[in-house]
Amino acid sequence: MTSKPAIGAAVLAACAGFWSACTGSAAVGIDAYEQGRYPEALSALRQWERSRGAEVVNDARYALYRGLTELALGNAPEAHLWLSVTQESLAKDPDALDRHDRGRLAAAWQTLGKMPAQLR
């Protein structure tokens, strides 16, 4: 009989390849965003984008956090661009974001609506 710790270790080993793809700069950037370290978040997200290319531009969650980070740094035009990409991704795949991230997207749009002069 296999012990629970051994099963856990086997599952972690089997998932290592998957998680390494998900825990790169994007995860670091999202974590930094959630901790309020916006310049660090932007740097990590940009690094992820450079390493992955067009693949991340079509990722709704990446685009969301890139837009949220730009907004937090006061870059309203860039935030608008990335949040628009997020919206386009959602139009193609309505399940691309969970409820929590959809709420963040809605809040970001409301914030941008309060800053129309910065969008020019």
Helices and strands as residue ranges (DSSP letters): H 4-22, H 25-34, H 38-52, H 54-57, H 60-72, H 76-92, H 99-113, G 116-119
